[in-house]
């Protein structure tokens, strides 16, 4: 079984903007049920189909398969729930781990989330100075939740 152990944070400041090269990601959900999700993603010139199970804490099942780019595009255009999630992703290496910084577009514009995948739940890792509040347990920050309740609809202080 594939396993994803991921923690999510809100960036603090803009120090991350000078790091990593932004790549456009477009993704949509064939199923966004909280018990399971099935996602189609195009990243650059690569298509993928990903299945994720309901999580327990920061751990959940994950299976990802490459699919031809034209098929990924057709699925995004014809079958995926709306709105699609579009974002720029930067991958930044720090202290032996890769941080992924997602800057959302469209109905989720203004939202920026930093993620780190870990080998186990108790892995100790160094946080860059541009990492702020942890939001791992807040389901609003799940990409599959952003199609039902986009960031533009959140109440912001």
Secondary structure per residue as TSV (DSSP state, phi and psi in degrees):
chain	resnum	aa	ss	phi	psi
A	1	X	-	360.0	135.8
A	2	X	-	-76.6	143.0
A	3	X	E	-131.1	136.6
A	4	X	E	-116.7	127.3
A	5	X	E	-120.9	107.1
A	6	X	E	-132.8	136.4
A	7	X	E	-118.3	143.8
A	8	X	E	-117.4	143.3
A	9	X	E	-140.5	157.7
A	10	X	E	-94.1	131.1
A	11	X	E	-64.6	152.3
A	12	X	-	-116.7	118.2
A	13	X	S	78.0	-169.9
A	14	X	S	-116.4	14.4
A	15	X	G	-56.9	-27.9
A	16	X	G	-71.5	-22.1
A	17	X	G	-64.9	-24.7
A	18	X	G	-87.1	-1.7
A	19	X	S	-111.2	144.6
A	20	X	S	69.7	156.2
A	21	X	-	-102.0	125.6
A	22	X	-	-69.4	135.8
A	23	X	E	-125.0	133.6
A	24	X	E	-74.9	131.3
A	25	X	E	-119.0	135.3
A	26	X	E	-122.9	129.1
A	27	X	E	-143.2	153.0
A	28	X	E	-143.9	164.9
A	29	X	E	-115.2	126.4
A	30	X	E	-80.1	-27.6
A	31	X	E	-148.2	123.3
A	32	X	-	-117.6	25.5
A	33	X	-	-60.2	136.8
A	34	X	T	-58.9	-23.4
A	35	X	T	-77.2	-26.3
A	36	X	E	-162.3	145.2
A	37	X	E	-127.1	148.3
A	38	X	E	-128.4	116.3
A	39	X	E	-118.8	143.0
A	40	X	E	-110.7	134.1
A	41	X	E	-137.5	141.3
A	42	X	E	-116.3	124.7
A	43	X	E	-125.6	111.5
A	44	X	T	63.4	-116.4
A	45	X	T	-110.9	22.1
A	46	X	E	-119.7	134.2
A	47	X	E	-106.0	148.4
A	48	X	E	-149.2	148.5
A	49	X	E	-115.0	127.0
A	50	X	E	-126.9	135.0
A	51	X	E	-116.4	130.7
A	52	X	E	-129.4	142.3
A	53	X	E	-92.9	168.2
A	54	X	-	-61.1	140.8
A	55	X	-	-92.1	167.2
A	56	X	B	-127.5	103.8
A	57	X	T	70.0	-125.0
A	58	X	T	-100.2	10.2
A	59	X	E	-113.8	136.1
A	60	X	E	-158.1	162.0
A	61	X	E	-73.1	143.5
A	62	X	E	-148.6	131.6
A	63	X	E	-131.7	127.0
A	64	X	E	-128.0	137.5
A	65	X	E	-133.8	133.9
A	66	X	E	-69.2	143.1
A	67	X	E	-133.5	153.0
A	68	X	-	-58.2	141.2
A	69	X	H	-54.6	-44.5
A	70	X	H	-62.2	-35.2
A	71	X	H	-70.2	-40.3
A	72	X	H	-60.6	-43.6
A	73	X	H	-62.7	-43.3
A	74	X	H	-63.2	-42.0
A	75	X	H	-63.7	-42.7
A	76	X	H	-62.9	-40.6
A	77	X	H	-75.0	-30.3
A	78	X	H	-117.3	-30.8
A	79	X	T	-115.5	-22.2
A	80	X	S	-74.4	147.8
A	81	X	-	-61.1	154.1
A	82	X	S	-109.6	149.6
A	83	X	S	-78.9	158.7
A	84	X	-	-70.7	157.0
A	85	X	E	-100.3	121.2
A	86	X	E	-122.3	139.4
A	87	X	E	-161.6	158.6
A	88	X	E	-99.1	132.7
A	89	X	E	-116.1	135.2
A	90	X	E	-116.8	133.9
A	91	X	E	-104.6	124.9
A	92	X	E	-127.6	123.0
A	93	X	E	-82.5	132.8
A	94	X	E	-152.1	119.6
A	95	X	T	51.7	43.8
A	96	X	T	86.4	2.1
A	97	X	E	-127.5	158.3
A	98	X	E	-104.0	121.9
A	99	X	E	-95.2	138.3
A	100	X	E	-112.6	120.0
A	101	X	E	-105.6	117.4
A	102	X	E	-105.7	121.8
A	103	X	E	-109.1	107.5
A	104	X	E	-78.4	154.1
A	105	X	-	-121.2	-179.9
A	106	X	G	61.8	-133.7
A	107	X	G	-68.0	-10.6
A	108	X	G	-109.8	13.7
A	109	X	T	-57.5	139.9
A	110	X	T	101.7	-19.6
A	111	X	-	-89.1	131.4
A	112	X	E	-131.5	128.9
A	113	X	E	-131.2	137.1
A	114	X	E	-108.3	134.3
A	115	X	E	-126.9	149.1
A	116	X	E	-135.4	131.9
A	117	X	E	-96.7	136.6
A	118	X	-	-123.2	155.1
A	119	X	S	-74.0	-22.6
A	120	X	S	-154.3	162.0
A	121	X	T	-63.6	-28.1
A	122	X	T	-99.3	13.9
A	123	X	-	-63.1	130.5
A	124	X	-	-88.0	135.1
A	125	X	-	-142.8	153.8
A	126	X	-	-87.6	130.3
A	127	X	-	-92.7	126.7
A	128	X	-	-61.3	160.0
A	129	X	T	-67.5	-12.4
A	130	X	T	-95.3	13.4
A	131	X	E	-101.2	130.0
A	132	X	E	-112.5	-133.0
A	133	X	E	-60.6	136.2
A	134	X	E	-81.2	136.9
A	135	X	-	-129.2	23.0
A	136	X	T	-54.6	-39.7
A	137	X	T	-85.3	-3.0
A	138	X	-	-92.3	106.8
A	139	X	G	-62.6	-19.7
A	140	X	G	-58.8	-27.4
A	141	X	G	-86.5	-3.1
A	142	X	S	-69.2	135.6
A	143	X	H	-56.6	-38.2
A	144	X	H	-67.0	-24.5
A	145	X	H	-79.0	-28.2
A	146	X	H	-68.3	-16.5
A	147	X	T	-80.4	-28.2
A	148	X	T	-89.1	-32.9
A	149	X	S	-138.5	76.7
A	150	X	-	-62.0	154.8
A	151	X	G	-54.9	-33.5
A	152	X	G	-63.7	-17.1
A	153	X	G	-97.4	-5.0
A	154	X	S	-72.0	153.5
A	155	X	-	-84.2	120.7
A	156	X	-	-110.9	135.5
A	157	X	-	-67.4	360.0
